[in-house]
Each structure stands twice: as C-alpha cells, then as structure tokens.
C-alpha cells in the first residue's frame, strides 16, 4: 500500500536518513521516497499508517497529514 505523509522539520540529508532508517526498522521491505522541498514522505508498505507515522514522529518530526 502506498501512503504519503506531510512531515515538518526535515531540513537536510541527515533528516532524510533518520526517517528512512526508522521506517526501514519497522518494515525492511518498505520503498521510501522523500521530497524535502514538498515536505513529503512516500512509503510503500503493508504496515498500518499509524505505525509508520509513529516511526517518523519518534525521530522528532511532526506528521501533519
């Protein structure tokens, strides 16, 4: 399932790596595309949206949509 999150606070490559690492820890098979310009994180995963959102939030980023 493909899900798109709007995430505040990602400002650099380190931010992208932190979010990617957190999502892959939850689902090692996830496909992740991050666009800092649009503040979006696109995740192809069978994990529940709430779990993916929590993984992002635990890295210190705010999911707004």
PDBQT receptor file of N, H, CA, C and O in Angstrom, charges set to zero:
ATOM      1  N   UNK A   1       0.833  -1.158   0.000  1.00  0.00    +0.000 N 
ATOM      2  CA  UNK A   1       0.000   0.000   0.000  1.00  0.00    +0.000 C 
ATOM      3  C   UNK A   1       0.894   1.242   0.000  1.00  0.00    +0.000 C 
ATOM      4  O   UNK A   1       1.858   1.318   0.761  1.00  0.00    +0.000 OA
ATOM      5  N   UNK A   2       0.576   2.191  -0.836  1.00  0.00    +0.000 N 
ATOM      6  H   UNK A   2      -0.208   2.129  -1.454  1.00  0.00    +0.000 HD
ATOM      7  CA  UNK A   2       1.368   3.413  -0.952  1.00  0.00    +0.000 C 
ATOM      8  C   UNK A   2       0.720   4.508  -0.106  1.00  0.00    +0.000 C 
ATOM      9  O   UNK A   2      -0.467   4.794  -0.260  1.00  0.00    +0.000 OA
ATOM     10  N   UNK A   3       1.496   5.114   0.780  1.00  0.00    +0.000 N 
ATOM     11  H   UNK A   3       2.461   4.882   0.905  1.00  0.00    +0.000 HD
ATOM     12  CA  UNK A   3       0.979   6.157   1.655  1.00  0.00    +0.000 C 
ATOM     13  C   UNK A   3       1.888   7.370   1.591  1.00  0.00    +0.000 C 
ATOM     14  O   UNK A   3       3.109   7.243   1.490  1.00  0.00    +0.000 OA
ATOM     15  N   UNK A   4       1.283   8.543   1.652  1.00  0.00    +0.000 N 
ATOM     16  H   UNK A   4       0.292   8.646   1.734  1.00  0.00    +0.000 HD
ATOM     17  CA  UNK A   4       2.052   9.788   1.608  1.00  0.00    +0.000 C 
ATOM     18  C   UNK A   4       1.805  10.562   2.894  1.00  0.00    +0.000 C 
ATOM     19  O   UNK A   4       0.663  10.763   3.310  1.00  0.00    +0.000 OA
ATOM     20  N   UNK A   5       2.900  10.991   3.516  1.00  0.00    +0.000 N 
ATOM     21  H   UNK A   5       3.827  10.828   3.179  1.00  0.00    +0.000 HD
ATOM     22  CA  UNK A   5       2.838  11.769   4.753  1.00  0.00    +0.000 C 
ATOM     23  C   UNK A   5       3.421  13.153   4.488  1.00  0.00    +0.000 C 
ATOM     24  O   UNK A   5       4.408  13.288   3.765  1.00  0.00    +0.000 OA
ATOM     25  N   UNK A   6       2.812  14.175   5.071  1.00  0.00    +0.000 N 
ATOM     26  H   UNK A   6       2.010  14.066   5.658  1.00  0.00    +0.000 HD
ATOM     27  CA  UNK A   6       3.394  15.510   5.079  1.00  0.00    +0.000 C 
ATOM     28  C   UNK A   6       4.120  15.633   6.412  1.00  0.00    +0.000 C 
ATOM     29  O   UNK A   6       3.523  15.477   7.477  1.00  0.00    +0.000 OA
ATOM     30  N   UNK A   7       5.430  15.920   6.334  1.00  0.00    +0.000 N 
ATOM     31  H   UNK A   7       5.915  16.046   5.469  1.00  0.00    +0.000 HD
ATOM     32  CA  UNK A   7       6.271  15.893   7.530  1.00  0.00    +0.000 C 
ATOM     33  C   UNK A   7       7.002  17.224   7.678  1.00  0.00    +0.000 C 
ATOM     34  O   UNK A   7       7.664  17.684   6.748  1.00  0.00    +0.000 OA
ATOM     35  N   UNK A   8       6.875  17.834   8.851  1.00  0.00    +0.000 N 
ATOM     36  H   UNK A   8       6.337  17.460   9.606  1.00  0.00    +0.000 HD
ATOM     37  CA  UNK A   8       7.572  19.086   9.140  1.00  0.00    +0.000 C 
ATOM     38  C   UNK A   8       8.896  18.814   9.826  1.00  0.00    +0.000 C 
ATOM     39  O   UNK A   8       9.012  17.890  10.631  1.00  0.00    +0.000 OA
ATOM     40  N   UNK A   9       9.898  19.628   9.503  1.00  0.00    +0.000 N 
ATOM     41  H   UNK A   9       9.804  20.379   8.849  1.00  0.00    +0.000 HD
ATOM     42  CA  UNK A   9      11.159  19.584  10.228  1.00  0.00    +0.000 C 
ATOM     43  C   UNK A   9      12.312  18.915   9.503  1.00  0.00    +0.000 C 
ATOM     44  O   UNK A   9      13.439  18.946   9.997  1.00  0.00    +0.000 OA
ATOM     45  N   UNK A  10      12.067  18.312   8.351  1.00  0.00    +0.000 N 
ATOM     46  H   UNK A  10      11.151  18.287   7.950  1.00  0.00    +0.000 HD
ATOM     47  CA  UNK A  10      13.172  17.684   7.602  1.00  0.00    +0.000 C 
ATOM     48  C   UNK A  10      13.883  18.768   6.815  1.00  0.00    +0.000 C 
ATOM     49  O   UNK A  10      13.314  19.344   5.888  1.00  0.00    +0.000 OA
ATOM     50  N   UNK A  11      15.124  19.047   7.181  1.00  0.00    +0.000 N 
ATOM     51  H   UNK A  11      15.587  18.579   7.934  1.00  0.00    +0.000 HD
ATOM     52  CA  UNK A  11      15.828  20.157   6.545  1.00  0.00    +0.000 C 
ATOM     53  C   UNK A  11      17.118  19.754   5.838  1.00  0.00    +0.000 C 
ATOM     54  O   UNK A  11      17.719  20.566   5.134  1.00  0.00    +0.000 OA
ATOM     55  N   UNK A  12      17.550  18.499   6.019  1.00  0.00    +0.000 N 
ATOM     56  H   UNK A  12      17.062  17.839   6.590  1.00  0.00    +0.000 HD
ATOM     57  CA  UNK A  12      18.840  18.122   5.445  1.00  0.00    +0.000 C 
ATOM     58  C   UNK A  12      18.889  16.626   5.137  1.00  0.00    +0.000 C 
ATOM     59  O   UNK A  12      17.940  15.891   5.410  1.00  0.00    +0.000 OA
ATOM     60  N   UNK A  13      19.984  16.203   4.578  1.00  0.00    +0.000 N 
ATOM     61  H   UNK A  13      20.755  16.800   4.356  1.00  0.00    +0.000 HD
ATOM     62  CA  UNK A  13      20.180  14.801   4.249  1.00  0.00    +0.000 C 
ATOM     63  C   UNK A  13      20.170  13.918   5.489  1.00  0.00    +0.000 C 
ATOM     64  O   UNK A  13      19.696  12.783   5.438  1.00  0.00    +0.000 OA
ATOM     65  N   UNK A  14      20.686  14.426   6.597  1.00  0.00    +0.000 N 
ATOM     66  H   UNK A  14      21.071  15.348   6.639  1.00  0.00    +0.000 HD
ATOM     67  CA  UNK A  14      20.665  13.661   7.844  1.00  0.00    +0.000 C 
ATOM     68  C   UNK A  14      19.223  13.372   8.266  1.00  0.00    +0.000 C 
ATOM     69  O   UNK A  14      18.917  12.274   8.730  1.00  0.00    +0.000 OA
ATOM     70  N   UNK A  15      18.345  14.354   8.105  1.00  0.00    +0.000 N 
ATOM     71  H   UNK A  15      18.594  15.247   7.728  1.00  0.00    +0.000 HD
ATOM     72  CA  UNK A  15      16.928  14.172   8.437  1.00  0.00    +0.000 C 
ATOM     73  C   UNK A  15      16.332  13.049   7.581  1.00  0.00    +0.000 C 
ATOM     74  O   UNK A  15      15.626  12.177   8.087  1.00  0.00    +0.000 OA
ATOM     75  N   UNK A  16      16.625  13.085   6.291  1.00  0.00    +0.000 N 
ATOM     76  H   UNK A  16      17.198  13.794   5.880  1.00  0.00    +0.000 HD
ATOM     77  CA  UNK A  16      16.122  12.048   5.382  1.00  0.00    +0.000 C 
ATOM     78  C   UNK A  16      16.604  10.674   5.823  1.00  0.00    +0.000 C 
ATOM     79  O   UNK A  16      15.827   9.719   5.845  1.00  0.00    +0.000 OA
ATOM     80  N   UNK A  17      17.877  10.572   6.171  1.00  0.00    +0.000 N 
ATOM     81  H   UNK A  17      18.508  11.347   6.153  1.00  0.00    +0.000 HD
ATOM     82  CA  UNK A  17      18.435   9.284   6.588  1.00  0.00    +0.000 C 
ATOM     83  C   UNK A  17      17.788   8.790   7.879  1.00  0.00    +0.000 C 
ATOM     84  O   UNK A  17      17.521   7.597   8.023  1.00  0.00    +0.000 OA
ATOM     85  N   UNK A  18      17.537   9.698   8.813  1.00  0.00    +0.000 N 
ATOM     86  H   UNK A  18      17.754  10.667   8.696  1.00  0.00    +0.000 HD
ATOM     87  CA  UNK A  18      16.925   9.311  10.083  1.00  0.00    +0.000 C 
ATOM     88  C   UNK A  18      15.518   8.764   9.862  1.00  0.00    +0.000 C 
ATOM     89  O   UNK A  18      15.151   7.739  10.437  1.00  0.00    +0.000 OA
ATOM     90  N   UNK A  19      14.737   9.442   9.036  1.00  0.00    +0.000 N 
ATOM     91  H   UNK A  19      15.035  10.274   8.570  1.00  0.00    +0.000 HD
ATOM     92  CA  UNK A  19      13.372   8.995   8.747  1.00  0.00    +0.000 C 
ATOM     93  C   UNK A  19      13.407   7.669   7.989  1.00  0.00    +0.000 C 
ATOM     94  O   UNK A  19      12.644   6.752   8.295  1.00  0.00    +0.000 OA
ATOM     95  N   UNK A  20      14.282   7.574   7.012  1.00  0.00    +0.000 N 
ATOM     96  H   UNK A  20      14.902   8.319   6.763  1.00  0.00    +0.000 HD
ATOM     97  CA  UNK A  20      14.401   6.341   6.231  1.00  0.00    +0.000 C 
ATOM     98  C   UNK A  20      14.791   5.174   7.126  1.00  0.00    +0.000 C 
ATOM     99  O   UNK A  20      14.207   4.094   7.032  1.00  0.00    +0.000 OA
ATOM    100  N   UNK A  21      15.768   5.383   7.985  1.00  0.00    +0.000 N 
ATOM    101  H   UNK A  21      16.242   6.260   8.062  1.00  0.00    +0.000 HD
ATOM    102  CA  UNK A  21      16.227   4.319   8.887  1.00  0.00    +0.000 C 
ATOM    103  C   UNK A  21      15.100   3.858   9.816  1.00  0.00    +0.000 C 
ATOM    104  O   UNK A  21      14.923   2.660  10.036  1.00  0.00    +0.000 OA
ATOM    105  N   UNK A  22      14.341   4.810  10.355  1.00  0.00    +0.000 N 
ATOM    106  H   UNK A  22      14.485   5.783  10.176  1.00  0.00    +0.000 HD
ATOM    107  CA  UNK A  22      13.243   4.475  11.262  1.00  0.00    +0.000 C 
ATOM    108  C   UNK A  22      12.166   3.663  10.547  1.00  0.00    +0.000 C 
ATOM    109  O   UNK A  22      11.637   2.703  11.107  1.00  0.00    +0.000 OA
ATOM    110  N   UNK A  23      11.843   4.045   9.316  1.00  0.00    +0.000 N 
ATOM    111  H   UNK A  23      12.273   4.825   8.862  1.00  0.00    +0.000 HD
ATOM    112  CA  UNK A  23      10.817   3.325   8.566  1.00  0.00    +0.000 C 
ATOM    113  C   UNK A  23      11.297   1.932   8.164  1.00  0.00    +0.000 C 
ATOM    114  O   UNK A  23      10.524   0.974   8.197  1.00  0.00    +0.000 OA
ATOM    115  N   UNK A  24      12.552   1.820   7.791  1.00  0.00    +0.000 N 
ATOM    116  H   UNK A  24      13.179   2.598   7.765  1.00  0.00    +0.000 HD
ATOM    117  CA  UNK A  24      13.092   0.511   7.414  1.00  0.00    +0.000 C 
ATOM    118  C   UNK A  24      13.220  -0.413   8.626  1.00  0.00    +0.000 C 
ATOM    119  O   UNK A  24      13.148  -1.634   8.484  1.00  0.00    +0.000 OA
ATOM    120  N   UNK A  25      13.407   0.155   9.802  1.00  0.00    +0.000 N 
ATOM    121  H   UNK A  25      13.466   1.146   9.918  1.00  0.00    +0.000 HD
ATOM    122  CA  UNK A  25      13.445  -0.666  11.016  1.00  0.00    +0.000 C 
ATOM    123  C   UNK A  25      12.081  -1.289  11.280  1.00  0.00    +0.000 C 
ATOM    124  O   UNK A  25      11.982  -2.392  11.817  1.00  0.00    +0.000 OA
ATOM    125  N   UNK A  26      11.036  -0.570  10.896  1.00  0.00    +0.000 N 
ATOM    126  H   UNK A  26      11.117   0.326  10.459  1.00  0.00    +0.000 HD
ATOM    127  CA  UNK A  26       9.675  -1.070  11.055  1.00  0.00    +0.000 C 
ATOM    128  C   UNK A  26       9.314  -2.063   9.957  1.00  0.00    +0.000 C 
ATOM    129  O   UNK A  26       8.651  -3.069  10.211  1.00  0.00    +0.000 OA
ATOM    130  N   UNK A  27       9.758  -1.771   8.729  1.00  0.00    +0.000 N 
ATOM    131  H   UNK A  27      10.297  -0.954   8.523  1.00  0.00    +0.000 HD
ATOM    132  CA  UNK A  27       9.461  -2.626   7.581  1.00  0.00    +0.000 C 
ATOM    133  C   UNK A  27      10.666  -2.600   6.638  1.00  0.00    +0.000 C 
ATOM    134  O   UNK A  27      10.840  -1.662   5.860  1.00  0.00    +0.000 OA
ATOM    135  N   UNK A  28      11.481  -3.629   6.720  1.00  0.00    +0.000 N 
ATOM    136  H   UNK A  28      11.339  -4.391   7.352  1.00  0.00    +0.000 HD
ATOM    137  CA  UNK A  28      12.717  -3.683   5.931  1.00  0.00    +0.000 C 
ATOM    138  C   UNK A  28      12.455  -3.714   4.431  1.00  0.00    +0.000 C 
ATOM    139  O   UNK A  28      13.358  -3.414   3.650  1.00  0.00    +0.000 OA
ATOM    140  N   UNK A  29      11.250  -4.068   4.009  1.00  0.00    +0.000 N 
ATOM    141  H   UNK A  29      10.517  -4.312   4.644  1.00  0.00    +0.000 HD
ATOM    142  CA  UNK A  29      10.915  -4.148   2.587  1.00  0.00    +0.000 C 
ATOM    143  C   UNK A  29      10.290  -2.857   2.052  1.00  0.00    +0.000 C 
ATOM    144  O   UNK A  29       9.989  -2.765   0.862  1.00  0.00    +0.000 OA
ATOM    145  N   UNK A  30      10.094  -1.877   2.906  1.00  0.00    +0.000 N 
ATOM    146  H   UNK A  30      10.339  -1.952   3.873  1.00  0.00    +0.000 HD
ATOM    147  CA  UNK A  30       9.436  -0.628   2.506  1.00  0.00    +0.000 C 
ATOM    148  C   UNK A  30      10.227   0.091   1.416  1.00  0.00    +0.000 C 
ATOM    149  O   UNK A  30      11.458   0.078   1.408  1.00  0.00    +0.000 OA
ATOM    150  N   UNK A  31       9.503   0.707   0.514  1.00  0.00    +0.000 N 
ATOM    151  H   UNK A  31       8.503   0.717   0.521  1.00  0.00    +0.000 HD
ATOM    152  CA  UNK A  31      10.087   1.586  -0.507  1.00  0.00    +0.000 C 
ATOM    153  C   UNK A  31       9.761   3.011  -0.062  1.00  0.00    +0.000 C 
ATOM    154  O   UNK A  31       8.599   3.347   0.165  1.00  0.00    +0.000 OA
ATOM    155  N   UNK A  32      10.793   3.843   0.061  1.00  0.00    +0.000 N 
ATOM    156  H   UNK A  32      11.738   3.570  -0.123  1.00  0.00    +0.000 HD
ATOM    157  CA  UNK A  32      10.633   5.176   0.630  1.00  0.00    +0.000 C 
ATOM    158  C   UNK A  32      11.166   6.230  -0.328  1.00  0.00    +0.000 C 
ATOM    159  O   UNK A  32      12.277   6.115  -0.847  1.00  0.00    +0.000 OA
ATOM    160  N   UNK A  33      10.351   7.264  -0.555  1.00  0.00    +0.000 N 
ATOM    161  H   UNK A  33       9.449   7.357  -0.134  1.00  0.00    +0.000 HD
ATOM    162  CA  UNK A  33      10.769   8.408  -1.371  1.00  0.00    +0.000 C 
ATOM    163  C   UNK A  33      10.495   9.667  -0.557  1.00  0.00    +0.000 C 
ATOM    164  O   UNK A  33       9.357   9.933  -0.172  1.00  0.00    +0.000 OA
ATOM    165  N   UNK A  34      11.547  10.436  -0.300  1.00  0.00    +0.000 N 
ATOM    166  H   UNK A  34      12.472  10.220  -0.613  1.00  0.00    +0.000 HD
ATOM    167  CA  UNK A  34      11.409  11.662   0.484  1.00  0.00    +0.000 C 
ATOM    168  C   UNK A  34      11.679  12.867  -0.406  1.00  0.00    +0.000 C 
ATOM    169  O   UNK A  34      12.652  12.898  -1.158  1.00  0.00    +0.000 OA
ATOM    170  N   UNK A  35      10.793  13.863  -0.304  1.00  0.00    +0.000 N 
ATOM    171  H   UNK A  35      10.002  13.837   0.307  1.00  0.00    +0.000 HD
ATOM    172  CA  UNK A  35      10.966  15.113  -1.030  1.00  0.00    +0.000 C 
ATOM    173  C   UNK A  35      10.946  16.238  -0.001  1.00  0.00    +0.000 C 
ATOM    174  O   UNK A  35       9.881  16.655   0.453  1.00  0.00    +0.000 OA
ATOM    175  N   UNK A  36      12.122  16.723   0.361  1.00  0.00    +0.000 N 
ATOM    176  H   UNK A  36      12.987  16.384  -0.008  1.00  0.00    +0.000 HD
ATOM    177  CA  UNK A  36      12.212  17.783   1.379  1.00  0.00    +0.000 C 
ATOM    178  C   UNK A  36      11.564  19.073   0.908  1.00  0.00    +0.000 C 
ATOM    179  O   UNK A  36      10.999  19.806   1.719  1.00  0.00    +0.000 OA
ATOM    180  N   UNK A  37      11.632  19.366  -0.381  1.00  0.00    +0.000 N 
ATOM    181  H   UNK A  37      12.091  18.770  -1.040  1.00  0.00    +0.000 HD
ATOM    182  CA  UNK A  37      11.040  20.593  -0.909  1.00  0.00    +0.000 C 
ATOM    183  C   UNK A  37       9.539  20.624  -0.663  1.00  0.00    +0.000 C 
ATOM    184  O   UNK A  37       8.984  21.666  -0.314  1.00  0.00    +0.000 OA
ATOM    185  N   UNK A  38       8.883  19.481  -0.847  1.00  0.00    +0.000 N 
ATOM    186  H   UNK A  38       9.335  18.635  -1.132  1.00  0.00    +0.000 HD
ATOM    187  CA  UNK A  38       7.435  19.390  -0.641  1.00  0.00    +0.000 C 
ATOM    188  C   UNK A  38       7.067  18.910   0.756  1.00  0.00    +0.000 C 
ATOM    189  O   UNK A  38       5.887  18.823   1.095  1.00  0.00    +0.000 OA
ATOM    190  N   UNK A  39       8.082  18.594   1.574  1.00  0.00    +0.000 N 
ATOM    191  H   UNK A  39       9.040  18.665   1.299  1.00  0.00    +0.000 HD
ATOM    192  CA  UNK A  39       7.872  18.054   2.924  1.00  0.00    +0.000 C 
ATOM    193  C   UNK A  39       7.059  16.768   2.911  1.00  0.00    +0.000 C 
ATOM    194  O   UNK A  39       6.202  16.561   3.770  1.00  0.00    +0.000 OA
ATOM    195  N   UNK A  40       7.328  15.899   1.929  1.00  0.00    +0.000 N 
ATOM    196  H   UNK A  40       8.024  16.067   1.231  1.00  0.00    +0.000 HD
ATOM    197  CA  UNK A  40       6.573  14.658   1.846  1.00  0.00    +0.000 C 
ATOM    198  C   UNK A  40       7.468  13.436   2.015  1.00  0.00    +0.000 C 
ATOM    199  O   UNK A  40       8.644  13.431   1.649  1.00  0.00    +0.000 OA
ATOM    200  N   UNK A  41       6.856  12.405   2.587  1.00  0.00    +0.000 N 
ATOM    201  H   UNK A  41       5.902  12.410   2.884  1.00  0.00    +0.000 HD
ATOM    202  CA  UNK A  41       7.482  11.100   2.701  1.00  0.00    +0.000 C 
ATOM    203  C   UNK A  41       6.489  10.112   2.114  1.00  0.00    +0.000 C 
ATOM    204  O   UNK A  41       5.387   9.941   2.635  1.00  0.00    +0.000 OA
ATOM    205  N   UNK A  42       6.881   9.470   1.039  1.00  0.00    +0.000 N 
ATOM    206  H   UNK A  42       7.776   9.609   0.616  1.00  0.00    +0.000 HD
ATOM    207  CA  UNK A  42       6.036   8.476   0.386  1.00  0.00    +0.000 C 
ATOM    208  C   UNK A  42       6.561   7.102   0.767  1.00  0.00    +0.000 C 
ATOM    209  O   UNK A  42       7.747   6.819   0.603  1.00  0.00    +0.000 OA
ATOM    210  N   UNK A  43       5.680   6.251   1.274  1.00  0.00    +0.000 N 
ATOM    211  H   UNK A  43       4.716   6.481   1.407  1.00  0.00    +0.000 HD
ATOM    212  CA  UNK A  43       6.086   4.934   1.763  1.00  0.00    +0.000 C 
ATOM    213  C   UNK A  43       5.203   3.863   1.139  1.00  0.00    +0.000 C 
ATOM    214  O   UNK A  43       3.977   3.916   1.243  1.00  0.00    +0.000 OA
ATOM    215  N   UNK A  44       5.833   2.894   0.493  1.00  0.00    +0.000 N 
ATOM    216  H   UNK A  44       6.828   2.850   0.409  1.00  0.00    +0.000 HD
ATOM    217  CA  UNK A  44       5.125   1.709   0.002  1.00  0.00    +0.000 C 
ATOM    218  C   UNK A  44       5.385   0.606   1.019  1.00  0.00    +0.000 C 
ATOM    219  O   UNK A  44       6.489   0.068   1.097  1.00  0.00    +0.000 OA
ATOM    220  N   UNK A  45       4.354   0.276   1.800  1.00  0.00    +0.000 N 
ATOM    221  H   UNK A  45       3.457   0.713   1.736  1.00  0.00    +0.000 HD
ATOM    222  CA  UNK A  45       4.491  -0.696   2.884  1.00  0.00    +0.000 C 
ATOM    223  C   UNK A  45       3.123  -1.257   3.222  1.00  0.00    +0.000 C 
ATOM    224  O   UNK A  45       2.101  -0.602   3.019  1.00  0.00    +0.000 OA
ATOM    225  N   UNK A  46       3.116  -2.471   3.737  1.00  0.00    +0.000 N 
ATOM    226  H   UNK A  46       3.946  -3.003   3.901  1.00  0.00    +0.000 HD
ATOM    227  CA  UNK A  46       1.867  -3.081   4.201  1.00  0.00    +0.000 C 
ATOM    228  C   UNK A  46       1.600  -2.783   5.678  1.00  0.00    +0.000 C 
ATOM    229  O   UNK A  46       0.568  -3.183   6.217  1.00  0.00    +0.000 OA
ATOM    230  N   UNK A  47       2.523  -2.086   6.324  1.00  0.00    +0.000 N 
ATOM    231  H   UNK A  47       3.361  -1.762   5.886  1.00  0.00    +0.000 HD
ATOM    232  CA  UNK A  47       2.340  -1.734   7.734  1.00  0.00    +0.000 C 
ATOM    233  C   UNK A  47       1.228  -0.684   7.857  1.00  0.00    +0.000 C 
ATOM    234  O   UNK A  47       1.002   0.093   6.929  1.00  0.00    +0.000 OA
ATOM    235  N   UNK A  48       0.534  -0.662   9.007  1.00  0.00    +0.000 N 
ATOM    236  H   UNK A  48       0.718  -1.293   9.761  1.00  0.00    +0.000 HD
ATOM    237  CA  UNK A  48      -0.536   0.329   9.209  1.00  0.00    +0.000 C 
ATOM    238  C   UNK A  48       0.007   1.755   9.184  1.00  0.00    +0.000 C 
ATOM    239  O   UNK A  48       1.133   2.014   9.607  1.00  0.00    +0.000 OA
ATOM    240  N   UNK A  49      -0.811   2.665   8.684  1.00  0.00    +0.000 N 
ATOM    241  H   UNK A  49      -1.727   2.455   8.341  1.00  0.00    +0.000 HD
ATOM    242  CA  UNK A  49      -0.421   4.071   8.592  1.00  0.00    +0.000 C 
ATOM    243  C   UNK A  49       0.019   4.607   9.959  1.00  0.00    +0.000 C 
ATOM    244  O   UNK A  49       1.002   5.343  10.055  1.00  0.00    +0.000 OA
ATOM    245  N   UNK A  50      -0.708   4.239  11.007  1.00  0.00    +0.000 N 
ATOM    246  H   UNK A  50      -1.506   3.642  10.930  1.00  0.00    +0.000 HD
ATOM    247  CA  UNK A  50      -0.405   4.735  12.346  1.00  0.00    +0.000 C 
ATOM    248  C   UNK A  50       0.999   4.312  12.784  1.00  0.00    +0.000 C 
ATOM    249  O   UNK A  50       1.709   5.092  13.418  1.00  0.00    +0.000 OA
ATOM    250  N   UNK A  51       1.395   3.105  12.458  1.00  0.00    +0.000 N 
ATOM    251  H   UNK A  51       0.818   2.471  11.944  1.00  0.00    +0.000 HD
ATOM    252  CA  UNK A  51       2.724   2.616  12.845  1.00  0.00    +0.000 C 
ATOM    253  C   UNK A  51       3.816   3.374  12.102  1.00  0.00    +0.000 C 
ATOM    254  O   UNK A  51       4.845   3.718  12.683  1.00  0.00    +0.000 OA
ATOM    255  N   UNK A  52       3.591   3.635  10.817  1.00  0.00    +0.000 N 
ATOM    256  H   UNK A  52       2.755   3.355  10.345  1.00  0.00    +0.000 HD
ATOM    257  CA  UNK A  52       4.564   4.383  10.018  1.00  0.00    +0.000 C 
ATOM    258  C   UNK A  52       4.674   5.816  10.544  1.00  0.00    +0.000 C 
ATOM    259  O   UNK A  52       5.771   6.358  10.678  1.00  0.00    +0.000 OA
ATOM    260  N   UNK A  53       3.537   6.410  10.835  1.00  0.00    +0.000 N 
ATOM    261  H   UNK A  53       2.645   5.970  10.726  1.00  0.00    +0.000 HD
ATOM    262  CA  UNK A  53       3.509   7.777  11.360  1.00  0.00    +0.000 C 
ATOM    263  C   UNK A  53       4.240   7.846  12.701  1.00  0.00    +0.000 C 
ATOM    264  O   UNK A  53       4.979   8.797  12.956  1.00  0.00    +0.000 OA
ATOM    265  N   UNK A  54       4.041   6.860  13.542  1.00  0.00    +0.000 N 
ATOM    266  H   UNK A  54       3.441   6.087  13.335  1.00  0.00    +0.000 HD
ATOM    267  CA  UNK A  54       4.707   6.827  14.848  1.00  0.00    +0.000 C 
ATOM    268  C   UNK A  54       6.224   6.710  14.684  1.00  0.00    +0.000 C 
ATOM    269  O   UNK A  54       6.977   7.343  15.424  1.00  0.00    +0.000 OA
ATOM    270  N   UNK A  55       6.673   5.906  13.722  1.00  0.00    +0.000 N 
ATOM    271  H   UNK A  55       6.061   5.392  13.121  1.00  0.00    +0.000 HD
ATOM    272  CA  UNK A  55       8.113   5.756  13.486  1.00  0.00    +0.000 C 
ATOM    273  C   UNK A  55       8.737   7.090  13.084  1.00  0.00    +0.000 C 
ATOM    274  O   UNK A  55       9.842   7.419  13.515  1.00  0.00    +0.000 OA
ATOM    275  N   UNK A  56       8.031   7.850  12.264  1.00  0.00    +0.000 N 
ATOM    276  H   UNK A  56       7.133   7.583  11.913  1.00  0.00    +0.000 HD
ATOM    277  CA  UNK A  56       8.517   9.178  11.850  1.00  0.00    +0.000 C 
ATOM    278  C   UNK A  56       8.542  10.115  13.053  1.00  0.00    +0.000 C 
ATOM    279  O   UNK A  56       9.526  10.820  13.278  1.00  0.00    +0.000 OA
ATOM    280  N   UNK A  57       7.462  10.122  13.821  1.00  0.00    +0.000 N 
ATOM    281  H   UNK A  57       6.662   9.549  13.638  1.00  0.00    +0.000 HD
ATOM    282  CA  UNK A  57       7.363  11.004  14.984  1.00  0.00    +0.000 C 
ATOM    283  C   UNK A  57       8.424  10.700  16.030  1.00  0.00    +0.000 C 
ATOM    284  O   UNK A  57       8.942  11.613  16.672  1.00  0.00    +0.000 OA
ATOM    285  N   UNK A  58       8.748   9.432  16.206  1.00  0.00    +0.000 N 
ATOM    286  H   UNK A  58       8.327   8.690  15.684  1.00  0.00    +0.000 HD
ATOM    287  CA  UNK A  58       9.769   9.054  17.198  1.00  0.00    +0.000 C 
ATOM    288  C   UNK A  58      11.154   9.588  16.842  1.00  0.00    +0.000 C 
ATOM    289  O   UNK A  58      12.030   9.672  17.703  1.00  0.00    +0.000 OA
ATOM    290  N   UNK A  59      11.351   9.946  15.580  1.00  0.00    +0.000 N 
ATOM    291  H   UNK A  59      10.639   9.877  14.881  1.00  0.00    +0.000 HD
ATOM    292  CA  UNK A  59      12.620  10.564  15.171  1.00  0.00    +0.000 C 
ATOM    293  C   UNK A  59      12.608  12.066  15.389  1.00  0.00    +0.000 C 
ATOM    294  O   UNK A  59      13.609  12.740  15.143  1.00  0.00    +0.000 OA
ATOM    295  N   UNK A  60      11.473  12.600  15.854  1.00  0.00    +0.000 N 
ATOM    296  H   UNK A  60      10.660  12.053  16.054  1.00  0.00    +0.000 HD
ATOM    297  CA  UNK A  60      11.394  14.023  16.184  1.00  0.00    +0.000 C 
ATOM    298  C   UNK A  60      10.760  14.885  15.112  1.00  0.00    +0.000 C 
ATOM    299  O   UNK A  60      10.875  16.110  15.162  1.00  0.00    +0.000 OA
ATOM    300  N   UNK A  61      10.099  14.285  14.153  1.00  0.00    +0.000 N 
ATOM    301  H   UNK A  61      10.005  13.290  14.112  1.00  0.00    +0.000 HD
ATOM    302  CA  UNK A  61       9.463  15.036  13.067  1.00  0.00    +0.000 C 
ATOM    303  C   UNK A  61       7.951  14.994  13.225  1.00  0.00    +0.000 C 
ATOM    304  O   UNK A  61       7.386  13.987  13.652  1.00  0.00    +0.000 OA
ATOM    305  N   UNK A  62       7.313  16.084  12.881  1.00  0.00    +0.000 N 
ATOM    306  H   UNK A  62       7.771  16.902  12.535  1.00  0.00    +0.000 HD
ATOM    307  CA  UNK A  62       5.855  16.200  13.044  1.00  0.00    +0.000 C 
ATOM    308  C   UNK A  62       5.153  15.819  11.746  1.00  0.00    +0.000 C 
ATOM    309  O   UNK A  62       5.402  16.406  10.693  1.00  0.00    +0.000 OA
ATOM    310  N   UNK A  63       4.272  14.824  11.839  1.00  0.00    +0.000 N 
ATOM    311  H   UNK A  63       4.070  14.347  12.695  1.00  0.00    +0.000 HD
ATOM    312  CA  UNK A  63       3.463  14.418  10.694  1.00  0.00    +0.000 C 
ATOM    313  C   UNK A  63       2.186  15.246  10.752  1.00  0.00    +0.000 C 
ATOM    314  O   UNK A  63       1.433  15.165  11.723  1.00  0.00    +0.000 OA
ATOM    315  N   UNK A  64       1.940  16.054   9.701  1.00  0.00    +0.000 N 
ATOM    316  H   UNK A  64       2.552  16.120   8.913  1.00  0.00    +0.000 HD
ATOM    317  CA  UNK A  64       0.779  16.942   9.703  1.00  0.00    +0.000 C 
ATOM    318  C   UNK A  64      -0.354  16.416   8.839  1.00  0.00    +0.000 C 
ATOM    319  O   UNK A  64      -1.491  16.871   8.963  1.00  0.00    +0.000 OA
ATOM    320  N   UNK A  65      -0.057  15.468   7.969  1.00  0.00    +0.000 N 
ATOM    321  H   UNK A  65       0.866  15.098   7.869  1.00  0.00    +0.000 HD
ATOM    322  CA  UNK A  65      -1.125  14.898   7.120  1.00  0.00    +0.000 C 
ATOM    323  C   UNK A  65      -0.681  13.553   6.621  1.00  0.00    +0.000 C 
ATOM    324  O   UNK A  65      -1.418  12.891   5.890  1.00  0.00    +0.000 OA
TER     325      UNK A  65
